[in-house]
Amino acid sequence: METINIIDAPKHVNERVRIGVWLTDKRSSGKIAFLQLRDGTAFFQGILLKNKVSEEIFEMARHDLRQESSFWVTGEIHEDARSKFGYEIQIDDIELIGDSEDYPIGNKEHGVDFLLDHRHLWLRSSKPQAMMKVRDRVIRATYEFFGQQGFTKIDPPILTGNAPEGTTDLFHTEYFDQDAYLSQSGQLYEEAGAMALNKVYSFGPVFRAEKSKTRRHLIEFWMIEPEMAFMHQEESLEVQEQYVAYLVSAVLKDCRHELEVLGRDPESLVPFTKLPYPRISYDEAVEMLKKANFEIEWGVDFGSPEETYLADQFDQPVFILNYPKSIKPFYMKGHPTRDDVYVCADLLAPEGYGEIIGGSERETDYEVLRQAILDAGLDESAYEWYLDLRKYGTVPHSGFGLGLERFLTWITKTDHVRETIPFPRLLNRLYP
């Protein structure tokens, strides 16, 4: 007899197997008991017939097994066309491992605050599990894509003395006798990597010391940040849309069941795999908003209502190009024919999920960049190494960053990522 996982049940039809499981729910009548089981790989049903098992086992199943009890089940795998999983186990033996009494998360609706207080247990529920499997697939697809494209992964520091976008929303600490911050981006270090290795990317946690309860802002999240030497912005946009389409395709291929658990129709994602994505300028976006009676002036950053409206005008993600210098960071390259905008772009997701990628071509002129650092009120001495990249063989280079959690919120069509990923890094309060 083989010990298997639930996910492997299709390979063992009509075979007697052993599986380690937890109980998620149960019901019974006088002669039959139905156990809803999970093992971390999948969920399915176990059936006990009173006349096929000992009285002790049947009574254990009816009365002693509680929600989240752990146990071994032994039985025969059968096909079950009525279930989404398609298989079940007819149980003939149960061996209790760990009892569970008064499990706090019942099979009913709970408020988000209650779930966050119990998020160490909430992860066992079907929606958080589905989200984590989609997340895992996106991570693996990220490594696949950049590996196939010839990128080298590097790991910039998490404690840093430099701030790509200013220090006002960074977590401050002291590194012995120096000021240090939890990184808000690895981009500056990525640029150094690109000058050595041509195409690089990082994938790690970044931080914002900004309290927010909106679905758009998290104090800690994971960022994928590629940087590419000898590359202008238009070429970078092509990499960006290819990357997003690759991620969506991977999830469609391997996570259809998880998407359905999360309430996302897989077919609704298919248009997002078609390239190219549309492109409009910031100027055109402002005019579109004005015609739609938004009160907005040129030079103002877009908020959630504006981004939602703009995205709703397209069937795919849309690039907004060339934002005003006043609302973007110092390191971006100035437009070749205009003094008021940078060569940059944000990629807005459909359905009101906002920006999922921000990127730009980087400034390569030493003096222009040095002055931009001073104009931003930053300490030039902290950026001497960054300026060095412009002194010793600088080349055109571009890069971008994709926020993993916001991307996941979009492709799973989740109202708020906190509803499905119960980890402390996604919360604006500490895990007790």
N, C-alpha and C positions, 0 to 999 in steps of 0.2 A: 504493500500500500504506500502511495506516494504522498508526501506533504506538499501542498501547492498554495498559491495565492488565488484569491477570487478571480483576478483578471485572467488567470490561465484556465479557467473552467471550460472554455470552448475546446480546449485540447484534450479534455478528459471526460467527454460525454460517455455515460454508461459505465464509468469506472468508479470504484470506491476510493475516496481520497480523505485526507485529513487537512483541516484548515484552522489556523488560529484567528479568532474573530472577537469583535465586540458587538454587543446587542444595541441596536438603535431604537427598536420598537417591537411590539409583539401583540398578537391577538390569538384567541383560541375559542374553540367550541368544545363540546363534550368529547369528541373523538379525534380532533385535529388541532395542531398548534402551528401558527405561522410566526417565524422569527425573522425580523429584518436585521441583516448582518452587514458588517463592514470589516475590512482588514487593512485599510490604508491604500489598497490598490483599486478597489471598486466596492460597490454595494450590491447585495443580492439577497434573495429570500431562501430561508431554510424551512422545510416542512417536516413535522413529526406526526406520524400516524400512530394512534394509541395502540393499535393491534400489531404494530411493527417494532415497538421498542418496549423496554421494561417499564413497569409501573413507576419505578423510582425515577427514571429518566424523564418520563412524560410529566410527572408531577413537578420535577425540578424546572422543566421548561415553562410550565404554567405558572408556578408560584414563586420559585426561588431566583430565577434569572431576572435581574433588574436592568434598567437602561444603563448602558456602559459597563455592565459586567463583562469580563473577559473569560473566554473558554475555548477549548478545542472542540470542534465538531468533526464527526466522522460520518460519512454517508456517500451516496451515489449521485453524481452529477447528471442532471436531466436538462433537456431543452425546455424553455418556457417562453412561448411566443407572445404571451400576454405582457411580459415585462420588457422595459426598455433595454435591460442588460441582455435578455434573451436566454438566461440559464438560471437554474436553481439547484439546491442540494436537498435530497431526501435524507434526513438525518436518522442515523440508527444509534448514535452514541454521543454523549456530551461529557466533557471533563472540565469542571469549573477551575479557573485559574485565579481570578481576582474578583471579589464581590464588589458591588457598587450600590450604595444606599443613599437615597435622597439626592440624586444627581440634580444640580440646580437648573440645568437648561432643559426644559421639557419640550415635547413635540407640539409647540404652540408658538404664537407670535410673542416676541420679547422686544422691549425697547432697546435702542442702540446703546444707551448708557448702561443698561443691565448687561448687555453682551460684552461691552468693553471691560466692565468690572470682572467678567469671567472669561476673558479672551484666551486664557491658557487652556480652557476647555472648549470654547466656541470653535476653535480650529478643527475639532472633530466633526463638525456639521458639514452637510453636503455642499453648500455654496462656498464657504471658505476653502474646502478641499478642492473644488473645481477651479476656483481662482488660482490657487497655488500651483495647480497642474498646468494651467494656461501660462502662468508666470514662468514656470520652469521651461516650458516649450519655447517661449519667447527668448529666454536667456540662451538656451542651446542654439536657437536659430541665429542669434546675434554672433555667437562664436563661429557658426558655420559660414555666415555671410562674409564676415571680415576675413576669416581664414581663406576663403575662396578668392577674395579680392586682393590678397597679398599684403594685408595689414599685419603689424606686429602689436601685440597687446603689451602695454606698459602700465605701471601702477604709480601714479603720482601720490605725494604725501597727503595724509588727511589733516595733520597739523601743519599749518602754513603761515608764513609771515606776509604773504601777498594776497591781495583781494582783487580779483578780476573786475568786480563791479562795485567796489567801495566796501567799507567796513561797517556800515550802519546796521545791517541786518545779519551780522555774523556773531557766532558764539566766541566770546573772548576768553582767553586763558593766558597764563604766563609760562613760557618755556624757559625755565631757569630765570635769567635776568632780561629776557626779551618778550615782547608782546607776540602772541600767536593766536590763531583762529582756527576753528574747525572749517575745513574747506567748503566753499560754496561751488567750486568747480576745479577740475584738474586741467583746464584748458591751457593756461600759461605754460605748464610743464609739458603738455602735449606738443606745444609748438617747439620746445627744445627737442623733444623726441622726434618730431617730423624732420628737423634739420639733420638728424643723425640717421634715421631709419626710413625716411621718405613718407611712408604711410603708417600711422599708429592709431591706436584707440585705447581708451581706458573704460573700465566698467566698475563703478564703486559707489559708496555712499557719499552724499553731499548734504549740506545743512543750511537752513535758514532760520535765524533767530527772530522769527516773525509769527506771533500768535494769530491763528486763523482757524475758523471752523467752516470755511467754504470748501467745496470739493476740489478747488483748484490749487490749494496751497497746503503743503506739508512741511513740517519742520525738519524731517529727515527723509530722503528718498534716494533712489538709485539712478545714476545718470550714465548713459553711454555717450562718450565724447571722442569722435574721430578727428584727426588732424592730418592734412594732406599737403605735402610739398609739391611745388611746380603745378599748382592747381588754382584756377580762377573760380569765381563764384558760380558761374553757369555749370561748370563741370561738377562742382560740389552739389548743386541742386539735383543733378542726375543721380549722384550716389545716394542722396537722401531719399528720393522717391523710390529708387530701386530697393533700398534697405527696408523702408516701410512696407512696400509690396511683398517683399520676401517674408517679413515677419507675419503679415496677415495670411499669406499662402500657407506657411508652416502650421499656423493655428487651425486653419480650415482643414488641412490634411489630417492632423493628428488629434484635434481637440473638439470635434463636433459635439460629442456627448456633453463635454464640460460646458460648452457654449450654451447648449440647450438647458442645462441645469441652471445656468445663470440668467436665463431668459433672453438670450441673444439668438435670433434666427441666423444660422450660419450663412444662408444665401444672401442676407443683407450685406455681408462683408465682401462678396465677390467683386462688386464694382471698384473696390479700393485696391484691387490687385492689377487694375488696368492702368497703363502708363501711356503718355506722361500725365502728370497732375497739372491742372490749370495754374496760371501765374497772372497776378495783377500787381500793379504798383501801389504803394501807400497812397499816392496822389489819387489814383483811380478809386481806391477803397474809400477815401474821404468823400469823394464826389458821390459814390453810391450811397453812402450813409446820409449825406445831406438830402439827396433826392427821396430818401425814405423817411425824412423828417426827424432824423437824429440831430440833436443840438451838439455839434462838434466842430471844432476849428482845426485847421492844419497845424501840426506840431504837438497835438495831444495824443497820448497813448490810448489804444483801444481797451475798453473794459469788456466784461463778459457779454453784455447785451450787444455791443458792436461786433465782437468776434462771432457771436452766434448768428447774427443777421448775415454777415458776410459769408460765413460757411454755408448757410442755408441757400445761397444763390448758386451753389455748385453741387454736383452729385459725387464729388471726390474731395479728398483733402486739397486745399488751395494754398499756394505760396503767396504771401504778401511781401513785395520787394521794396527795398530802399527806404527805410524808416528815417525820420529826422534825427540828426545828430544829438539833439537835446534829450532824447529819450532812450538812447542806446549807449553801451559802454565805450570807453576810450580807445580800446584796442582795434576797433573796426577800421577798415580802409575807407577813406573818403571817395566819393563818387568822382570819376574822371572829368565830368563836365558840370558838376554842381558843387557848391560849397556847403549846402544845407543838409545833405543826406549821406548816409553810409551805404556801402555795397553790402547789403545784408538781406536776410529773409527770415520770416517766421512761417512755419507750416501749421495751418489751422485744420483741426479735425472736423469732420461733419458732425451734425446732430448736437451742436452746442457744447462740445467738449474742449474747445479752446486750443491754445498753442500746444503742440506736442514736440516741435523741433524749433530751436532758434540757432541761427548760424550766420556766418559772414565770411568775407575775405578779410585777411588781417593786414593791418598797416605795416609796410616794410621800410618806410623812410625813417631813419634814426631820429632826425630833428623833429619831424612831424609827430612821431610817437612820444618823444620826450616832452614836447609841449603839451600834448594831450594828457599825459600823466600829471603834469603840473596844474593844468586847467581843472582836472578832476579833484584837486586838493589832496593828492596822494604824495607820499614821501618818495622822492626820486631815488634815494639811496636803496630803498627796499626793492627797486625794480632795475637795478644796474645789470643784473644777470639777464633780465628779459630784454633790455636794450642791447646787450651784447649780441643777441641773435641777429640784430640788424647790422652789426659791424663786421661780422665774419661770414661772408658768403650768403647773405640773405637771398631768398627767392620768393616769388609769389606763393602764397599758401592760404588755404581755407580750411574751415572746420565747422562743426556743429555739435549740438548736444540734444539728445532725446531723453526725456524723463520717463523712466520705466513705468512708474505707477499711474501717471496720467495716460500713457498709452494703453495700459491695461484697462483703465476705467472706460476708455473709449471703445476698444474692440469688444469688451464684454457688455457694453451698454449698461454699466452700473451707475446708479444715481450718485453714489458716493463710495469711493474706494474703502472707506472705513467700514462699510457694511459687509465687506467680504474678506478683507485681509486684516486679521485681528492681531497685528504685531505692534509692539510699542513704538517702533520707528515711525509709524504712520499717525501717531497721535500727538496732540498738543498737551498731553499730561503724561507724567512719568508712570511707568509700570510699577505698581506697589511692590 
